[in-house]
Amino acid sequence: MAHAASMEQALSDAGVGLEQIHHGDGVATWHVMERAVARGHDIRVGLEDTTVLRDGRRPAGNAELVGAAAVTLESPRSL
């Protein structure tokens, strides 16, 4: 989370105004994406990012990960 915040701050400090698309790595994926959505950024996810769902279960494939990410977009948790 601290790394995501640091990268976001570096972009802001440099005056980069492009859209940001956040993704995490491993178990941090879900926290990074929740933070991004709460801050109005886009997200992406796939098996190259994480092999576990939010609850620690293994997904059947990318489609299940994307479905879980869609839930994050619909109901972001406040961080």
Buried (B, 14 or more C-beta within 10 A) or exposed (E): EEEBEEEBEEEEEEEEEEEBEBBBEEEBBBBBBBBBBEBEBEBBBBEEBBEBBBEEEEBEEEEBBEEBBEEBEEEBEEE
